[in-house]
Amino acid sequence: MKHNINRWLFEIPASDVRDDKDDLENGKNPCFCCGKEIKEKNGKPSFVHLLTNGNLVSTDQEFDNDQGFFPIGNECKKRLPNNFIFTRH
């Protein structure tokens, strides 16, 4: 049986973690934050959840203003609190 756990919902502006460089790399699997190609080492990619207001959200629940999940690399993942990082199967 799957249990739903309610937890506090937090938002942070994506602009706080994204690079503003115009020369971001465009690989096969670019990181949402830095644009560099993500090299998956353990086979479990990580994602951030983006809303249409430009904020990242700390839940994997869907919203009306939901843009979905975007991949994030290991180095950029270290810049975010753990509750903003998700793995999808």
N, CA, C and O atoms as CSV, one atom per row, in Angstrom:
chain,resi,resn,atom,element,x,y,z
A,1,MET,N,N,0.838,-1.171,0.000
A,1,MET,CA,C,0.000,0.000,0.000
A,1,MET,C,C,0.891,1.245,0.000
A,1,MET,O,O,1.831,1.342,0.788
A,2,LYS,N,N,0.596,2.165,-0.863
A,2,LYS,CA,C,1.366,3.392,-0.959
A,2,LYS,C,C,0.755,4.440,-0.036
A,2,LYS,O,O,-0.454,4.667,-0.056
A,3,HIS,N,N,1.600,5.076,0.773
A,3,HIS,CA,C,1.131,6.098,1.693
A,3,HIS,C,C,1.480,7.474,1.141
A,3,HIS,O,O,2.598,7.692,0.675
A,4,ASN,N,N,0.539,8.390,1.191
A,4,ASN,CA,C,0.802,9.769,0.801
A,4,ASN,C,C,1.212,10.545,2.038
A,4,ASN,O,O,0.519,10.532,3.056
A,5,ILE,N,N,2.333,11.212,1.939
A,5,ILE,CA,C,2.837,11.992,3.057
A,5,ILE,C,C,2.722,13.460,2.691
A,5,ILE,O,O,3.288,13.900,1.690
A,6,ASN,N,N,1.998,14.213,3.488
A,6,ASN,CA,C,1.911,15.650,3.261
A,6,ASN,C,C,3.174,16.298,3.802
A,6,ASN,O,O,3.616,15.995,4.910
A,7,ARG,N,N,3.748,17.191,3.009
A,7,ARG,CA,C,4.904,17.927,3.468
A,7,ARG,C,C,4.751,19.374,3.030
A,7,ARG,O,O,3.949,19.687,2.150
A,8,TRP,N,N,5.517,20.237,3.643
A,8,TRP,CA,C,5.448,21.652,3.304
A,8,TRP,C,C,5.831,21.847,1.855
A,8,TRP,O,O,6.705,21.158,1.328
A,9,LEU,N,N,5.173,22.786,1.224
A,9,LEU,CA,C,5.438,23.121,-0.169
A,9,LEU,C,C,6.261,24.399,-0.211
A,9,LEU,O,O,5.869,25.419,0.355
A,10,PHE,N,N,7.401,24.337,-0.882
A,10,PHE,CA,C,8.276,25.489,-1.010
A,10,PHE,C,C,8.502,25.783,-2.478
A,10,PHE,O,O,8.467,24.881,-3.314
A,11,GLU,N,N,8.737,27.053,-2.791
A,11,GLU,CA,C,9.081,27.462,-4.147
A,11,GLU,C,C,10.320,28.344,-4.090
A,11,GLU,O,O,10.487,29.139,-3.166
A,12,ILE,N,N,11.189,28.195,-5.093
A,12,ILE,CA,C,12.315,29.103,-5.248
A,12,ILE,C,C,12.354,29.537,-6.707
A,12,ILE,O,O,12.035,28.745,-7.595
A,13,PRO,N,N,12.741,30.783,-6.968
A,13,PRO,CA,C,12.822,31.240,-8.366
A,13,PRO,C,C,13.884,30.452,-9.131
A,13,PRO,O,O,15.017,30.322,-8.669
A,14,ALA,N,N,13.523,29.936,-10.282
A,14,ALA,CA,C,14.483,29.192,-11.096
A,14,ALA,C,C,15.649,30.081,-11.493
A,14,ALA,O,O,16.757,29.593,-11.714
A,15,SER,N,N,15.406,31.378,-11.586
A,15,SER,CA,C,16.480,32.306,-11.959
A,15,SER,C,C,17.594,32.328,-10.917
A,15,SER,O,O,18.713,32.738,-11.226
A,16,ASP,N,N,17.311,31.896,-9.696
A,16,ASP,CA,C,18.344,31.832,-8.656
A,16,ASP,C,C,19.340,30.707,-8.889
A,16,ASP,O,O,20.449,30.749,-8.357
A,17,VAL,N,N,18.966,29.708,-9.672
A,17,VAL,CA,C,19.860,28.566,-9.893
A,17,VAL,C,C,20.279,28.376,-11.340
A,17,VAL,O,O,21.123,27.527,-11.631
A,18,ARG,N,N,19.708,29.148,-12.249
A,18,ARG,CA,C,20.053,29.012,-13.671
A,18,ARG,C,C,21.164,29.971,-14.057
A,18,ARG,O,O,21.221,31.097,-13.563
A,19,ASP,N,N,22.046,29.522,-14.939
A,19,ASP,CA,C,23.082,30.385,-15.490
A,19,ASP,C,C,22.471,31.257,-16.571
A,19,ASP,O,O,21.622,30.802,-17.338
A,20,ASP,N,N,22.896,32.497,-16.632
A,20,ASP,CA,C,22.371,33.428,-17.628
A,20,ASP,C,C,23.240,33.501,-18.870
A,20,ASP,O,O,23.096,34.423,-19.673
A,21,LYS,N,N,24.131,32.551,-19.039
A,21,LYS,CA,C,25.029,32.576,-20.183
A,21,LYS,C,C,24.270,32.304,-21.476
A,21,LYS,O,O,23.355,31.481,-21.516
A,22,ASP,N,N,24.667,33.014,-22.533
A,22,ASP,CA,C,24.061,32.773,-23.838
A,22,ASP,C,C,24.678,31.578,-24.539
A,22,ASP,O,O,24.117,31.061,-25.505
A,23,ASP,N,N,25.829,31.140,-24.059
A,23,ASP,CA,C,26.558,30.069,-24.747
A,23,ASP,C,C,26.381,28.714,-24.065
A,23,ASP,O,O,27.321,27.920,-24.020
A,24,LEU,N,N,25.194,28.441,-23.536
A,24,LEU,CA,C,24.964,27.154,-22.907
A,24,LEU,C,C,25.077,26.038,-23.934
A,24,LEU,O,O,24.638,26.169,-25.077
A,25,GLU,N,N,25.672,24.945,-23.500
A,25,GLU,CA,C,25.849,23.800,-24.394
A,25,GLU,C,C,24.510,23.137,-24.672
A,25,GLU,O,O,23.631,23.116,-23.811
A,26,ASN,N,N,24.359,22.605,-25.852
A,26,ASN,CA,C,23.133,21.891,-26.202
A,26,ASN,C,C,23.478,20.443,-26.495
A,26,ASN,O,O,23.663,20.063,-27.651
A,27,GLY,N,N,23.562,19.649,-25.462
A,27,GLY,CA,C,23.846,18.234,-25.631
A,27,GLY,C,C,22.569,17.451,-25.823
A,27,GLY,O,O,21.489,18.023,-25.976
A,28,LYS,N,N,22.701,16.142,-25.814
A,28,LYS,CA,C,21.525,15.280,-25.958
A,28,LYS,C,C,20.595,15.405,-24.758
A,28,LYS,O,O,19.375,15.305,-24.887
A,29,ASN,N,N,21.186,15.624,-23.599
A,29,ASN,CA,C,20.431,15.663,-22.350
A,29,ASN,C,C,20.939,16.835,-21.513
A,29,ASN,O,O,21.677,16.618,-20.552
A,30,PRO,N,N,20.557,18.089,-21.855
A,30,PRO,CA,C,21.120,19.247,-21.156
A,30,PRO,C,C,20.542,19.442,-19.757
A,30,PRO,O,O,19.371,19.163,-19.504
A,31,CYS,N,N,21.389,19.926,-18.864
A,31,CYS,CA,C,20.981,20.269,-17.508
A,31,CYS,C,C,20.104,21.514,-17.552
A,31,CYS,O,O,20.413,22.470,-18.264
A,32,PHE,N,N,19.025,21.504,-16.804
A,32,PHE,CA,C,18.119,22.649,-16.739
A,32,PHE,C,C,18.830,23.896,-16.219
A,32,PHE,O,O,18.529,25.005,-16.660
A,33,CYS,N,N,19.757,23.730,-15.298
A,33,CYS,CA,C,20.406,24.878,-14.661
A,33,CYS,C,C,21.565,25.451,-15.468
A,33,CYS,O,O,21.659,26.669,-15.620
A,34,CYS,N,N,22.446,24.605,-15.988
A,34,CYS,CA,C,23.659,25.116,-16.631
A,34,CYS,C,C,23.716,24.847,-18.130
A,34,CYS,O,O,24.518,25.462,-18.833
A,35,GLY,N,N,22.885,23.945,-18.628
A,35,GLY,CA,C,22.858,23.643,-20.053
A,35,GLY,C,C,23.876,22.621,-20.511
A,35,GLY,O,O,23.857,22.211,-21.671
A,36,LYS,N,N,24.768,22.200,-19.622
A,36,LYS,CA,C,25.767,21.209,-20.005
A,36,LYS,C,C,25.118,19.840,-20.121
A,36,LYS,O,O,24.116,19.551,-19.468
A,37,GLU,N,N,25.708,19.004,-20.965
A,37,GLU,CA,C,25.176,17.658,-21.144
A,37,GLU,C,C,25.324,16.862,-19.855
A,37,GLU,O,O,26.378,16.880,-19.220
A,38,ILE,N,N,24.264,16.167,-19.477
A,38,ILE,CA,C,24.264,15.353,-18.267
A,38,ILE,C,C,24.812,13.977,-18.608
A,38,ILE,O,O,24.332,13.310,-19.524
A,39,LYS,N,N,25.804,13.571,-17.871
A,39,LYS,CA,C,26.381,12.236,-18.030
A,39,LYS,C,C,25.908,11.389,-16.856
A,39,LYS,O,O,26.396,11.538,-15.735
A,40,GLU,N,N,24.967,10.510,-17.115
A,40,GLU,CA,C,24.389,9.683,-16.059
A,40,GLU,C,C,25.360,8.569,-15.704
A,40,GLU,O,O,25.718,7.744,-16.545
A,41,LYS,N,N,25.778,8.560,-14.445
A,41,LYS,CA,C,26.725,7.556,-13.990
A,41,LYS,C,C,26.027,6.375,-13.327
A,41,LYS,O,O,26.449,5.230,-13.491
A,42,ASN,N,N,24.972,6.644,-12.587
A,42,ASN,CA,C,24.319,5.569,-11.842
A,42,ASN,C,C,22.996,5.129,-12.459
A,42,ASN,O,O,22.318,4.264,-11.905
A,43,GLY,N,N,22.620,5.705,-13.586
A,43,GLY,CA,C,21.390,5.297,-14.253
A,43,GLY,C,C,20.130,5.884,-13.659
A,43,GLY,O,O,19.037,5.578,-14.135
A,44,LYS,N,N,20.239,6.720,-12.633
A,44,LYS,CA,C,19.071,7.338,-12.007
A,44,LYS,C,C,19.168,8.847,-12.193
A,44,LYS,O,O,19.756,9.533,-11.357
A,45,PRO,N,N,18.604,9.369,-13.267
A,45,PRO,CA,C,18.676,10.813,-13.492
A,45,PRO,C,C,17.862,11.575,-12.445
A,45,PRO,O,O,16.893,11.057,-11.890
A,46,SER,N,N,18.273,12.795,-12.196
A,46,SER,CA,C,17.582,13.668,-11.245
A,46,SER,C,C,16.861,14.769,-12.009
A,46,SER,O,O,17.267,15.153,-13.106
A,47,PHE,N,N,15.788,15.270,-11.412
A,47,PHE,CA,C,14.950,16.269,-12.062
A,47,PHE,C,C,14.545,17.352,-11.076
A,47,PHE,O,O,14.535,17.141,-9.863
A,48,VAL,N,N,14.208,18.522,-11.625
A,48,VAL,CA,C,13.563,19.591,-10.858
A,48,VAL,C,C,12.173,19.796,-11.445
A,48,VAL,O,O,11.932,19.494,-12.614
A,49,HIS,N,N,11.269,20.307,-10.632
A,49,HIS,CA,C,9.869,20.485,-11.013
A,49,HIS,C,C,9.630,21.978,-11.221
A,49,HIS,O,O,9.771,22.762,-10.283
A,50,LEU,N,N,9.272,22.374,-12.435
A,50,LEU,CA,C,9.130,23.776,-12.794
A,50,LEU,C,C,7.667,24.153,-12.979
A,50,LEU,O,O,6.887,23.402,-13.563
A,51,LEU,N,N,7.306,25.335,-12.468
A,51,LEU,CA,C,5.965,25.884,-12.645
A,51,LEU,C,C,6.001,27.000,-13.687
A,51,LEU,O,O,7.071,27.512,-14.016
A,52,THR,N,N,4.832,27.374,-14.206
A,52,THR,CA,C,4.774,28.414,-15.234
A,52,THR,C,C,5.156,29.795,-14.707
A,52,THR,O,O,5.458,30.688,-15.499
A,53,ASN,N,N,5.150,29.986,-13.403
A,53,ASN,CA,C,5.564,31.273,-12.835
A,53,ASN,C,C,7.081,31.394,-12.745
A,53,ASN,O,O,7.594,32.399,-12.254
A,54,GLY,N,N,7.802,30.378,-13.212
A,54,GLY,CA,C,9.261,30.415,-13.212
A,54,GLY,C,C,9.893,29.910,-11.941
A,54,GLY,O,O,11.105,30.038,-11.764
A,55,ASN,N,N,9.107,29.339,-11.051
A,55,ASN,CA,C,9.636,28.827,-9.791
A,55,ASN,C,C,9.799,27.318,-9.838
A,55,ASN,O,O,9.049,26.611,-10.513
A,56,LEU,N,N,10.799,26.843,-9.103
A,56,LEU,CA,C,10.932,25.415,-8.850
A,56,LEU,C,C,10.120,25.113,-7.607
A,56,LEU,O,O,10.030,25.940,-6.699
A,57,VAL,N,N,9.532,23.937,-7.565
A,57,VAL,CA,C,8.653,23.586,-6.452
A,57,VAL,C,C,9.160,22.302,-5.797
A,57,VAL,O,O,9.751,21.445,-6.454
A,58,SER,N,N,8.917,22.186,-4.490
A,58,SER,CA,C,9.453,21.076,-3.707
A,58,SER,C,C,8.465,19.921,-3.550
A,58,SER,O,O,8.420,19.282,-2.499
A,59,THR,N,N,7.688,19.657,-4.571
A,59,THR,CA,C,6.772,18.523,-4.543
A,59,THR,C,C,6.677,17.925,-5.938
A,59,THR,O,O,6.906,18.608,-6.935
A,60,ASP,N,N,6.340,16.657,-5.997
A,60,ASP,CA,C,6.159,16.025,-7.308
A,60,ASP,C,C,4.682,15.945,-7.696
A,60,ASP,O,O,4.336,15.294,-8.682
A,61,GLN,N,N,3.813,16.600,-6.929
A,61,GLN,CA,C,2.396,16.654,-7.274
A,61,GLN,C,C,2.188,17.589,-8.461
A,61,GLN,O,O,2.900,18.583,-8.602
A,62,GLU,N,N,1.221,17.276,-9.310
A,62,GLU,CA,C,0.942,18.107,-10.476
A,62,GLU,C,C,0.066,19.295,-10.087
A,62,GLU,O,O,-0.764,19.210,-9.182
A,63,PHE,N,N,0.275,20.410,-10.798
A,63,PHE,CA,C,-0.473,21.641,-10.572
A,63,PHE,C,C,-1.049,22.122,-11.898
A,63,PHE,O,O,-0.645,21.656,-12.964
A,64,ASP,N,N,-2.004,23.064,-11.826
A,64,ASP,CA,C,-2.551,23.662,-13.044
A,64,ASP,C,C,-1.480,24.448,-13.791
A,64,ASP,O,O,-1.488,24.493,-15.022
A,65,ASN,N,N,-0.563,25.066,-13.059
A,65,ASN,CA,C,0.497,25.868,-13.677
A,65,ASN,C,C,1.817,25.097,-13.757
A,65,ASN,O,O,2.897,25.663,-13.587
A,66,ASP,N,N,1.703,23.821,-14.015
A,66,ASP,CA,C,2.831,22.899,-14.047
A,66,ASP,C,C,3.473,22.855,-15.431
A,66,ASP,O,O,2.772,22.701,-16.431
A,67,GLN,N,N,4.800,22.990,-15.501
A,67,GLN,CA,C,5.510,22.809,-16.774
A,67,GLN,C,C,6.156,21.439,-16.855
A,67,GLN,O,O,6.606,21.032,-17.925
A,68,GLY,N,N,6.208,20.727,-15.748
A,68,GLY,CA,C,6.772,19.390,-15.746
A,68,GLY,C,C,8.139,19.329,-15.087
A,68,GLY,O,O,8.560,20.240,-14.374
A,69,PHE,N,N,8.816,18.213,-15.356
A,69,PHE,CA,C,10.108,17.926,-14.738
A,69,PHE,C,C,11.213,18.085,-15.764
A,69,PHE,O,O,11.065,17.676,-16.916
A,70,PHE,N,N,12.330,18.684,-15.340
A,70,PHE,CA,C,13.453,18.934,-16.216
A,70,PHE,C,C,14.710,18.332,-15.599
A,70,PHE,O,O,14.901,18.412,-14.385
A,71,PRO,N,N,15.570,17.731,-16.419
A,71,PRO,CA,C,16.761,17.060,-15.892
A,71,PRO,C,C,17.770,18.054,-15.322
A,71,PRO,O,O,17.878,19.194,-15.774
A,72,ILE,N,N,18.497,17.587,-14.326
A,72,ILE,CA,C,19.519,18.399,-13.672
A,72,ILE,C,C,20.761,17.544,-13.455
A,72,ILE,O,O,20.659,16.372,-13.090
A,73,GLY,N,N,21.925,18.131,-13.678
A,73,GLY,CA,C,23.194,17.419,-13.531
A,73,GLY,C,C,23.651,17.338,-12.079
A,73,GLY,O,O,23.123,18.019,-11.200
A,74,ASN,N,N,24.648,16.483,-11.855
A,74,ASN,CA,C,25.133,16.251,-10.493
A,74,ASN,C,C,25.713,17.492,-9.835
A,74,ASN,O,O,25.467,17.729,-8.652
A,75,GLU,N,N,26.475,18.287,-10.570
A,75,GLU,CA,C,27.081,19.483,-9.982
A,75,GLU,C,C,26.013,20.514,-9.610
A,75,GLU,O,O,26.075,21.104,-8.532
A,76,CYS,N,N,25.051,20.732,-10.476
A,76,CYS,CA,C,23.979,21.692,-10.187
A,76,CYS,C,C,23.055,21.186,-9.087
A,76,CYS,O,O,22.487,21.972,-8.328
A,77,LYS,N,N,22.912,19.887,-9.010
A,77,LYS,CA,C,22.075,19.283,-7.971
A,77,LYS,C,C,22.586,19.647,-6.580
A,77,LYS,O,O,21.801,19.766,-5.639
A,78,LYS,N,N,23.890,19.823,-6.450
A,78,LYS,CA,C,24.484,20.170,-5.158
A,78,LYS,C,C,24.103,21.575,-4.715
A,78,LYS,O,O,24.214,21.900,-3.533
A,79,ARG,N,N,23.660,22.406,-5.640
A,79,ARG,CA,C,23.304,23.789,-5.319
A,79,ARG,C,C,21.869,23.926,-4.802
A,79,ARG,O,O,21.469,25.003,-4.362
A,80,LEU,N,N,21.108,22.853,-4.855
A,80,LEU,CA,C,19.699,22.900,-4.453
A,80,LEU,C,C,19.451,22.078,-3.192
A,80,LEU,O,O,20.145,21.089,-2.956
A,81,PRO,N,N,18.469,22.474,-2.377
A,81,PRO,CA,C,18.072,21.633,-1.243
A,81,PRO,C,C,17.538,20.284,-1.752
A,81,PRO,O,O,16.957,20.207,-2.834
A,82,ASN,N,N,17.740,19.243,-0.971
A,82,ASN,CA,C,17.328,17.889,-1.372
A,82,ASN,C,C,15.850,17.767,-1.708
A,82,ASN,O,O,15.481,16.961,-2.563
A,83,ASN,N,N,14.995,18.546,-1.056
A,83,ASN,CA,C,13.553,18.402,-1.310
A,83,ASN,C,C,13.127,19.006,-2.649
A,83,ASN,O,O,11.947,18.945,-2.993
A,84,PHE,N,N,14.058,19.588,-3.412
A,84,PHE,CA,C,13.756,20.088,-4.753
A,84,PHE,C,C,14.265,19.142,-5.838
A,84,PHE,O,O,14.114,19.436,-7.024
A,85,ILE,N,N,14.864,18.016,-5.459
A,85,ILE,CA,C,15.430,17.056,-6.412
A,85,ILE,C,C,14.554,15.804,-6.427
A,85,ILE,O,O,14.188,15.271,-5.380
A,86,PHE,N,N,14.228,15.350,-7.633
A,86,PHE,CA,C,13.356,14.184,-7.795
A,86,PHE,C,C,13.986,13.188,-8.749
A,86,PHE,O,O,14.785,13.559,-9.610
A,87,THR,N,N,13.626,11.923,-8.594
A,87,THR,CA,C,13.992,10.900,-9.567
A,87,THR,C,C,12.698,10.358,-10.133
A,87,THR,O,O,11.723,10.167,-9.406
A,88,ARG,N,N,12.692,10.115,-11.418
A,88,ARG,CA,C,11.497,9.600,-12.096
A,88,ARG,C,C,11.846,8.248,-12.692
A,88,ARG,O,O,12.979,8.013,-13.113
A,89,HIS,N,N,10.871,7.372,-12.722
A,89,HIS,CA,C,11.113,6.020,-13.271
A,89,HIS,C,C,10.510,5.893,-14.644
A,89,HIS,O,O,10.608,4.835,-15.265
